[in-house]
Amino acid sequence: MIWLDALEVDQRGVKGNQIWPLQLLIRRKCIPQISLSLHKQRRDLTVMAPPPPHSHRSPSPSQPSGKSEVSDLKSQLRQLAGSRAPGADDSKRDLFKKVISNMTIGIDVSSLFGEMVMCSATSDIVLKKMCYLYVGNYAKVNPDLALLTINFLQRDCKDEDPMIRGLALRSLCSLRVANLVEYLVGPLGSGLKDNNSYVRMVAVIGVLKLYHISASTCIDADFPATLKHLLLNDPDTQVVANCLSALQEIWTLESSTSEEAARERETLLSKPIVYYLLNRIKEFSEWAQCLVLELVSKYIPADNSEIFDIMNLLEDRLQHANGAVVLATIKVFLQLTLSMADVHQQVYERIKAPLLTQVSSGSPEQSYAVLSHLHLLVMRAPYIFSSDYKHFYCQYNEPSYVKKLKLEMLTAVANESNTYEIVTELCEYAANVDIPIARESIRAVGKIALQQYDVNAIVDRLLQFLEMEKDYVTSEALVLVKDLLRKYPQWSQDCIAVVGNISSKNVQEPKAKAALIWMLGEYSQDMHDAPYVLESLVENWDEEHSAEVRLHLLTAVMKCFFKRPPETQKALGAALAAGLADFHQDVHDRALFYYRLLQYNVSVAESVVNPPKQAVSVFADTQSSEIKDRIFDEFNSLSVVYQKPSYMFTDKEHRGTFEFADELGNLSVSAESGDSVVPAQRVEANDKDLLLGTSEKEEGRDPGSNGSIYNAPSYNGSAAPSTTSQPLADLAFPSTGISVQAPSSSLAIDDLLGLDFPSAAAAMPSPPPLNLNPKAVLDPGTFQQKWRQLPISLSEEYSLSPQGIATLTTPHTLLRHMQSHSIHCIASGGQSPNFKFFFFAQKAEAPSMYLVECIINTSSAKSQIKIKADDQSSSQAFSTLFQSALSKFGLP
């Protein structure tokens, strides 16, 4: 009954000319709830009152009966059209509410267009509002029906009531039908000269709508000049703000083709206009103040006196209750003083208190927005905020995203004077029930340690974390200890003593396990059980799903081998054998590199894998200074909240892989024929195209090449220069004093490590041919789900032939060409020089799918390929097939 009460309040308000509550309800599309509440009230009173004539059919708009109800509404509206009988307006209201309710839940009620227009001939403003809402919804879809509304909207634009004039003008401009623009010029001209400020405000925005419908009509009617006159002379500040917003958009868009528009845009930044707006800034609304302040931030003062005048004028805006106004004012201060270093620093001191006040007041969302801007300033000048570090302590009731940002700020403001207090506070968060925040707090402690502040105490705290019986705490601490040892090798004895007691079976997270393995390899001479721990990890190679861990394991075993060869010899042989058979390309390549390096010369291998190391002085920053400056230039925008420049989240080419969900909807779905477009539910291949096996395509390939993972373990010793025969004949370990005599063949290392590879002279078994299903079918939803779930198997760059680049002027030719090789396109898009395609293929007689993202740059004749596969062991074979098909594109 809450909605019914709201309606009753509005009905009483209508009599008192207070109509905004129902307007608000209509804007929020609350009419269905109102109608439903009225129906429930009627149903509750059925015992006391006789049933209505149509009681056999439910009038509930939330459960419409379909076409019969729409027909019933149409007949009732037609009966009430033009009726001036007492109570007719109330009946119209009930019917209008049902129509709006059905329209809101998706029922097509466009057939009632004529009847709704006829019933709008009334002085009831509530009926007009609902009618305008209905008309605006269906006029965009049915431009022909919009012609029926022109007469009554133009008539309402001349009504005595300014509210009706404004609403009618707004609805007329919202039709957005190109062939009706001639009917907008007259009402807009009258609206701009109207005595009522509300009508003028609506008319100004209507001019902007007209410009987007037909720019030439707007310019020919000289509306921009009228807006400029209103900007400088209108007494109503909301009208002035609307004029400023409209002129900025119109002249910015026109400046690319018109020099006059470019000059007019520059006049908005002239001193008279800027000072005029600043002198009236207290009269503006909060939204309008932000608009004016954004304009002022782009103004270039003539001298320092102007800068101080503007700052003195805006000083009180820093105490404004609205956070948006405060941030806009801060942006003006920062931009004006960029060339004045001393004053710029004083500005930081001045804006600190208002920002901290805004953080502690308002909703968590507002606090986060202000904190994001404060975070940017802290990163640029941490010393200014170092004494206020307690403001960045986390509160128990704050959401996680606010806590995470505060932890970053605590890390930034830490220095010699406050490190102990900050680290003590962060250690308290490590036991937080919110696991992500506990992880972030441990990382923050490590970052502070890497800044060389009170390292002794922090290392003790991290070692205490390693002894905690919480998996996530141990995992994060291991990663940080690894970084600390890279920067402070002198702490190795203390850290290794604790790390040696940690069982690798209790560490499951890939990054933590990789850090533990790195320490086992780097400090194997100080850890008694290091070779045996590494051997157990190698034995469970197939159970380790992380490529990062397998890569670290290969390197750690190699390092341990050079330090403790007798104990690690067996583990190294097993690791190399497992790595050479690994399906992940990076792991396979690293194992192959180590294997051939050992074949060449063990001493050289030791100098490459385990060279003398220097302590890391500075860790790489994730963001360049250029990007940080770009974000600072876009202060008071989403760039600060996202912590990236605007082009990175507005331009499609900078979006990441996981933006595929939004992108697929904008790409055209490929069809069998070149020009037709089929629905996105199903894409089926042409069944007459067959694929040749890869064995037929590989006949001309050098058998010694590493084009496929199947022949990767082979090493052609005869191809090596004769100068390598001497090092291979005598494998010496100068660092360990162990000398191993080997035969003159290049396979001496195989015997040493227990590898059972066939002779290099023997031909390697050819890989089984990869055949694809020419009738593969995959719907976009499944493609999108697989793309998100599967890891990237291969990421490569191919070159296209000049003929292929020339043929790509019509992208559909590429789709047909790839389809002839049983590789089907599910989505494509882009324009020259960048084209993007999503392909899929299916292994013949198997459900295994291959997904491909192909980005082609025609200017560089390069294609970036990302392949994901259900069966990753055959990814390289499919990549070879894909490359072969792509290289033949455009060739006769």
N, C-alpha and C positions, 0 to 999 in steps of 0.2 A: 504493500500500500504506500510505499515511499514515493513511487513515481506518480501515483494518483494525487498525493498531497502536493507534489511539485506542480502538477498540472493545474490543480485548484488554485494554488498561489499565482500561477501565471494568468489564469482566467480573471482573477481579481485584479492582477496587475494590468491587464489589457484595458480595463475600464479606467484605470488611472494613468493610461499612456505609458506604462512601464512594461515593455514587451520583451526585454532581453532574456528572462529566464527560459522561455520556450525557444527563443532563437538559439540559445546555448544547447538546449536539449536536441534540437533538430541537427545542429552542427555535429553533435556527438552521436547522432543516429540512435537516440533513445526512444523514438516514437514507438517501435515495436513493444518495448516494455510497458509504455503507457497504455497502449491499446490492450495488451494482455491483462494488465491490472484492472482496466475498466471491464473487460470481459469477465474476469474472476468475480468482480463485485456484482455484476448482473447475475452470474450463475449462483452466487450465494443468496440472492434475493428471489430466486425462482419460486420458492414456497409461498411468498407473500404476493407475488405479482403474476398475472397470466403470462403464458409463454408468448414469445414474439411470433409473427407469422411464419418465419422460416426457422423454427426451432429444431427441425430435423437435421439441419446442417450447422456444424460448429462455425461460429464466426471468428475463431481464433486465428490471427494472422500467422502465428508460428507453426500452424499445421494447416496450410491451405489445401483445398481440395483440387487445385489445378485449374484447367480451362473453364470449368463450370463456375467457379467462384469469380474468375476474371470477367466472365460474361455477365454474371449477376451484378458485379460492381459497375460494369459499363452501363447496364440498364438503369441502375439506381442513380448514377451520375447524370445520365441523360434526362431523367425525370426532374432532377433538382436544378438543371442548367437554366439560368435565367429566373429562377423562382425567388420571389421576395417575400414569401409567406413567413410569418413568425416562426422561429425555430429552424428555418432552412439552413442558416449558417452553422448551427450546431450539428445538423445531420450531415452537412458537407464536411465538417471537421472529422466526424467519425469515419466517413468514407475515405477522406484524404489520408487519414492515419492508416487505414487498412492498405491503401495503395502503396504508401511509403514503406509500410512494413513488408509487404510482399516484394517490393523492389529491393529492399535491404537484404533479404534472405536469398535473393538470386532469381526470383520468378520474373519472367518477362511480362511486364504490364505496359509495354509500349503501345498496345492496341487501344489504350485508354487516353492517348495523347489528345485527341480532339475534345473529348468530354472534359478532361482536366482543364484545358484552355478555356472552354466555355464556362466552366464553373468558377474560373478565376475572376470573373467580372463581379467583384464584391469589394466592399470597403474594409472587410475583416483582414487585418494585417497578418494574422496567424495563417489564414488560408493562403494568402499570397506567398508567404514564406515557404510553405509546403509545396505549393505549385511551382515556385521558382526552383526548389530543390529537385523536383521531378523533371522539370524541363531541362535543367542543366545536365542531368544525368543521361537523358536520352537524345539530346540534341547532337552530342558528339558522335553517337553511333548511327543516328538516322538524320543526316543533314536535311533531307526532304521534309521531315516533320518539323524541323526548326523554323521553316517558313511560316508555319501556322502561329508561331509565337511572336512574330515581329510586331504585328499590329497592337496586340494588347501590352507588350512590353514598352513600345514607343508611347503608347497612351499613358502607361503608368509613370513613365519618365517625366510627364508633365503634371502629375498629381499634385494636389495642394499639400499633402503630407510629405515633408522632406525625407522621412524614413522610407516611405514607399518609393519616392524618386530614386533614392540611393540604392535600394535593393533591386529595383527594376533595372537601373543602369548597370549594376554589378552582374546581374543575370544576363543581360543583353551582351555584355562583353565576354561573358564566360561561355557563350555558345561555341566560339572558336570554329566557325564555319567560314571558309575562305570566300565563298560566293555571297556572303551576307555583310561584308565589310562596308559596303556603301551605306548600309543602314546604321552604322555605328558613328559615322563622322558627325552627323547633326546632333544626336543626343550627347556625345562627348563634348562637343563645343559648348553646348548649353550647360552641361554639368560643370565644366571648368569655370564658368561665369556665375554659377548658382550662388545665391545669398547664404545658403546653409553650408557650414564647413564640412559636414559629413558627406554631402553630395560631392563637393569639390575633392575631398579625399578619395572617394570611390572613383571619381572621374580620372584622377591622376594615375591611379593603378590601371584603369581601363585603357589609358593611352599606351601604357607599356604592353598590355595584352594585345592591343591593336597592332603594335609594332611587330610582335612575334607572329601575328597572323599575316600581316601585309605591311612590310617595312616601307614600301614606296607610298602607300596610302597615308601612313602616319607622317612621313616627311613632307609629302605634298600638301597636307592640311596644315603644316607649320605648327604642329602641336609641341615640338621641343622648345620653340621660342616662347610659347605660352607658358610652358612649365617653368622656364627660366624666369619669366616675369613673376609667376606665383612664388617661386623660390625666394625672391628678394623682396616681395611686397605683401604676401599673404599674412594676415595677422594670426592665423591658426598655425601652431607649431607642428601639428601632425600633418597638415597639408604640406608644409615646408619640407618635412622629413621625407614624405612620399615623393615630392618633386626631386629631391636630392638623389634618392634611390633610383628613381626612374631615369633621370638624366644620366647618371653614372653608367647604367646598363646600356642605354640607347647609344650614347656617344662612344662608349668603349667598343661596341659592336660595329658602329659606323666608321670608326676611325681607321679601320683597315682598308677602307675603300674611298674615304673622303677626307681631304686635308682640312676642310672646314670643321668637320666633326672632331678631328684631332685637336684643332685649336680651341674649340668649345670645351673639350674635355680638360684642357690645360687651364682654362679660365676658372674651372671649379677649384683649382689649387692656387688661385691668385689671393693676394693679401686682403683685398676688400671683402671677398666672399668668406674667406676663412675667419676673419675677425668679426664679420657680421654674425656668423653662426656661433662663434664662441661667446659673444656678448649675450646671446639668447639661450645659451645651453641649459641654464637652470629651468627654463620654461618647457624644455622638451621632455618627452617620456623617456623611460630608461632605454627602450629599444632605439629611439631616435638619438639619444645621447651617444650610444655605441656607434651609430652610423656616422655622426659628426666627428667623433674622436678618431674613427678609422680614417676619415678624410684628413684630419689634422696631422696624423702620424706620417702622411706622405708629403706634407708641406715642407718646403725648404726655406727657412728664415733667411733674411738678408744679412743679419748680424747677430751677435750674442745677446744684444739687448732684447731683440724680438723673442729669442729663446726663453729668457728669464720672464718676459711679460706673459708669454703663453703658460709657462709653468706656474707662475703666481696666480694666474686666472683659474687654472685647473687644480690648484692645491686642495680645495675643499672636496673635489671629486674623489680623492683618495679615501675619504671617510664615508663614502656612499654605502648604503646598506646592500646594494646590489653588487654581487661579485663581478658581473660582466662589465659594469661601468668602471669598477676599480681596475680590472685587467686592461681595459681599453685605455684608461688614463696612464697606467704604468707603461704601456707600449709607446704612448706619445712621449713620455719622459725619457725612455731608453733610446728611442730613435733620434730625438732632438739632440741628445748629448753624446752621441757616438764619437764625435770628433773632439770632445772635451774630456780628457781622461780623468782629471780631478773631479769635475762636476759629475761625471758618469758614476764614479765610485760613491759620491755623496748621494746620488739617486738610489743606489742599492741600499744604502743605510736608511734612506727615507721610506722606501717602499717595503722594507722588511716588516715593520709593525702591521700595516694594513693587510699584507698577505697572510701573516700568522693569525690575525684576527679572523679572516675569512675561512681559514682552514678549520678553526675550532668552532665555527658557527655554520649552521645550515645542514643540509642532508649529506649523507656519505658521497653521493654522486657529485654534488657541488664541491665537497672537500677534495675529492680526487682530481677534479678539473683544476682547482687552484693549486693543489699539491704538484700537479704535473708542471705547471708554470714555475712554481717555486723550485722544483727539482732542476729545471733548466738553468735557473739563475744560480742555484747552489753549485752546479757543475762548472759554471763560468767563474764564480768568485766564492769558493768554499770558505775562505778565511773570514769573510764578512759574517757568515752564519755559524761559525764554529762555536761561539758563545751561547747560541740558542739551540744547542743540540737536544735539550730535553723536550723541546716542542715536537720532536720527531720520534719520541717514544711511542710505542704502540699501545693503544687502549684495548681492553679485552673485548669490547662490543663493536669494534671496527671491522668492516669486511676485509677479506683477504687482499683485495687489490689495493686498498689503502695501506695496509700493513706492508705489503711488498715494496711499495714506493717509498715508504718511510725508512725501510731498511737500507735501500739504496742511498738515501740521503744521509743516514747515519754513517755509512761507509765513506761518503764524500767529505763530510765535515770533520772526520777524525783527524786529530793532530797530537802532538806530544802532550799537550795539557789536558786533553779529555779522553785519551785512548782507554785508560783504565776503566772509567765510568761507562763508556760506550760498550766495551767488550763485556763487562760484567752484565750489563743489560741484555746484550745479545745472547749471552750464554743462558740466561733465564728463558729466552724464547726457544732454545734448542729442545726443551722438554715440553713444548707447546703441543696441545692435542691436535692442532692444525698442522698436519705433516708438511705440506708445502711451505708454510711459514717457518717451521723448524729447519727445513733444508736451507731456505734463504738466509736464515740467521747464521747458520754455520758457514755458508759461503761468504757472508759479510765479514765474519771474523777472519777468514783466510785472506780476503782482500785487504783488510786493514794490516794484517801481518806483512803482506807483500809491499805495503807502503813504507816499511821500515819503521813502524811505530811500536815500541815496546815488544820486540820480537820474542824475548825470553819468556815473558808471561803468556803470550799468545800461544807459543808452541806447547807450553805445559797444558793450556786449556784444550788444544786440539788433541793432544795425547790422551787426555781424560775422556774426550769424546770417543776415541777408539776403544776404550774399555767399557763404554756403555753397552748394555745389552739391547740395543735397538738397531735393527738392520739399516734403516735409512740414515741414522746418525753415523754409524760406522762407514757406510758407503760414501757419504759426503766428506767425512773426515779423511778418508783414504785419498780422495782426489786432491784435497787441499794439502795434505802432507807431501804428496808427489810434487806439487808446484813449489812448496816451501823448500824441498830438497834441491830442486833445480836452481833456486835463487840463493839458498843458504846451505851449501854442502857441508858446512862445519857442524850442522845439527844431525848428521846422518847416524852417528852412534846412538844417540838418545832415541831417535825415531825408529831406527831399525830394530832396536831392542823390543819395542812395543809391537811393531808391525809383524815381527817374526812369530808372535803368539797368535796371530789371526789365521784361522783356517780358511783356505780358499773355498771350501764347500759352503761356508756361511755367507759368502759374498756372491750375490746373484745379479746385481745391477751391472750392466756392461761397462760403464765408465769406471766404476769402482774396481771391478775385476781387472780392467785394463791397467789401472793405476797400480794395483797390487802386483801384477805381472811385471810391470816396468821396474818396480823396486826390486823384485826378485832377480831380474836380469842385471840391473845396474849395480846392485850391491850383493851379488851372489857370493863374493869372497868373504863377506861378513855374516852371511846367513847360512848356517850349517845345513839346513834342510832344503835350500833353494833348488838344487838339481832334482831332488826327489819330488818336490812339489810341482816343478815344471813337468817332470815326466808323467805324473798322474794327470795333469791337465792335458797333456798331449794324448794320453790314452783315451780321454773322453772328448776328443776333438769333434766327433760327429754330433755330440750332444750340445755343443756350443753354437748358438744360432747367430751370435753377433760377429760380424766381420771385423769390427774394431778389436775385439778380444783376440781373434785368431791372428790378426796382423801383429799385435803386441807380443803374442806368444811366440811367433816365429823369431822376432827380433830378440826377445829375452833369452830364448834357447841358444841362439847364436852367440850372444854376449857371454852367457854362462859357459858355453863350450870353450871359448878362448881363455876363460879364467880357471875352469875346472874340467878339462877335457875328458879324463877317464870316466868321470861320473855322469857326464852329459852326452857322451858319444851316441849312446843308444837313443836318447830322447831327441837329439838333433836329426838322426836318420829318420825316425818316425815322423817328426814334425815336417821335414822336407817332403817326405812321401805323401803325407796327408795334404800339405799345402799345394803340391803339384796336381793333385786330384780334386782340389776344391773348386766348386762351381763359381765362386765369386772371383771376378776378374782381378781385382787388386790383390787378393790373397794369393791367387795362382801366380801372378806376375812377380810378387815379392819372393815367393818360394823359388821360382825359376831363376830369379836374379841371384839369390844366395847360392843356389846349387851351382850355377855356372861360374860364380865368383870363386867358390871353393875349388872348382875344377881348374880354374886358371892359376890361382896362387893363394895359398892359405894366409900368407903374411899380408898380402894386399887386402884380402877379405877382412882380416882383423883390423887393419887401419881404417877400413871403410865403415865397418859395423860398430867398432868399439874404439873410436879415436879419443884422444885426450879432450876433455870438455871443460869449458869455462862456465862459470855461474851466469845465469840469465839475469841481466840487469833490469830490463823493462819488458813487460809482457805486452803483446800487441793489443791495441784498443779495438773494440768492435766497431766503432764509428769513427770516421775520419773527421778532422777538424772542419773540412769543407761542408760536410753534411750537418755538423752541429751549428755552423754559422748560418746555413740555409734554414734550419729549424728556428734559430733565433730571429731571423728576418721575418718568419711567419708567426711571430708571437701573437697570442690571443686567437689561435685557430686550432683545428683538429690536428695539425702537424705536431703540436706540442704534446697533445694527449697520446697520439700514436707513436711519438718519438721517431718520426721519419718525415722527410719533406713531402709536400703534397703530391708531387708527381709520382711518388712511389705507390700511392694508393688510389690515384685517379687515372693514371695511364695504364692501359691493359698490359703493355709489354713489360711492366715492372711488377706485375702481380706474380705471386708464387704459384707453385704447382697446385696447391690446394684451393686455388680460386676457380678450379675447374667447374664447380657446381654452378656458379653464376655465369661462367663463360659459355658453357654448353648451351644454355638457353639462347645465347646471342649468335651462335654459329649455325650455319645452314647445314641441315642433315643431308648427306649425300644420297643419291638415288642410283638406280641402275643406268638410266640414261643420263646424258651429260647435262641437260638443262632443267629437267624436272626436279621437283622437290617432293619427297615422300614424308609421311608423318614419322615422328621420332620413335614410334613404338617398336618398329621392326625394320631392320635393314638386311636384305637377303642378297646373296651373291648370284651372279649369272652362272647357271650350272653348266654351260658349254665350255667354259674356260678351265683348262687343266694346268697343273704345275709340273714342271720338270724337276726331278730330284736334284739335290745339291751336288751329287756325284758327277752329274753331267756338266755342271757349271764350274767344277773345280779341277777339270782335266788339265788346264794349263798352269795350275798353281805349282810353285816350287815346293817339293815335299819337305824341304827343311824349314819352310816359313812357319811362323807362329800365328797362323790365321785362325786357328780353332783350338779349343781347349783339349781336343783329343790328342793332338800331336805336340802339345806344349812341353811335356817332360823330355822329349828327345833333345839330344845335343850332338851335333855333327862335329866330332872331334877332328875329322880330316879337313874341315874347313878352317880350322884355326891355323894361324901362322906357325911356321916351324920353330920360331923363336920361343914358343911356349912349351916345347917339349921338355926342356931342362927343369923348369919349375914344377911341372906336373910329375916328373920322375922322382923328385925328392921333396916330399911334403914335410916342411919343418915348422916347429912351433917355438920360435926363439924366446917368447915370453915365458913359456912353461918348461923349456928345456927338453921337450919331447920331440923325437924325430921318428917319422914313420916312412919307411922305404916302400915305394909303390912301383908297380910295373910301368913300363913306358907308355902304356895306353892311357887315353884320357879318362878311363873309368876307374882310376885308382881310388877316387873319393867314394865311389859306390861301395867298394869293398870295405873301406874304413868305416863308413856310416851304416853298413848293413843294408844298403839299397839294392833292390833286385830289378834294376832297369835292364832292358835288352840292349844288345850291342848297338852302337850308333850306326854301324854299317847296315844293320838289319832294318828293313822297312817297317815303319810303325803301322799298326792296323788302321785302316781308313775309317773315319767316323760313319756311323749309319746315316743314310740320306734322310733329310728332313722334308717330309711331304706335308703340304697344307691342304685343308679341306676347302674345296672351291665353293661349297654351299654353306659356308659358315654363317651363323645368325647370332646377333647380339643386340639387345635393346640398350638404349642410352642409360637407363637407370642402372642396369647391371654393370655397364662399362664404368659409370661414375663410381659405383661402390667398389669395384675391383681396383680402380685407379687409386682410390684413397687407401685401400688396405694393403696392396702389394708394395714391396720396396722396389727401388730402381735397380734393375739388374745391370744395365749398361747405359752409359751416357757418352756418346761419341759425336764426332763432327765429320760429315761427309762433304765431298765436293761434287757439284753438278756440272755437267757438260754445258758449253755455251748453247748448244742446240736445245737442251732441256730448259735453260733459263729463258730462251726466246719463246719456247712453246708454253711456258707457264703464264703467259699473258691471259690465257683462258684456263683457270685452275682445274676445270672439270676434265681436261685432257689427262692431267696427272691421276685423277681418281680412276678414270677408265683404265689407264695404263697399269696402275697398281692392282686393280681388280683382276686384270688379266693374269696376274701372278698370285691370285688368291689372297691378296692383302686388301682389305676393304676399308673404306673411309666411313666413319660414323658421324664426323662433324668437321667443318672447315670454316675458315674465316680469315679476316685480315685484308689488307690492301697493300699495293706495291709501296715500298720494297719488301715488306714483311708479310709472309703468309703463314698461317698455322693450320695444321691438319692433325686429326686424331684417327689413327688406323687401328684395326684389330685383325687378327688371324687366328686360326684354330688348327692344331696339329691333326693330321689325318688319322681317323680311327681312334681318337683320344679326345677327352673333354678339355685338354690343356689349351689355354688361351694366351695369346701374346698381345699386349697393348703398347701402342707407340704414340708418342707425341713428337711431331716433326715440325720444326720451325725453319722456314726457308727464307733467306735474305738474298734477293735477286741482285743486289748491288755487289755483294761479295761472292756470289755463286757458292755459298756455303749453306749447309743444313745442319741444325742441331737436333740430335736424335736422343730421345729417352725411351728405353724399352723396359717394360715390366712384364713378368711372365709367371704363370702358375708353376711351370716346371723350369726353374732357373738354370738347371744344368744344360739346357738346350738353348739358352739365350744367345750365346755366341754364334751358334749355328744359324739361328733365325736372323741375327744381325748381319751375318754374311749374306744370307739370302735377300734381306731387305736392301742392303747396299748394292747388291748385284742388280736388283730390279730398278732401284733408283738411278743407278749409273746408266742404264739403257734408256732412260726417259728422253724422248726427243730424237733419238737416233733412228735412222731409217731401217 
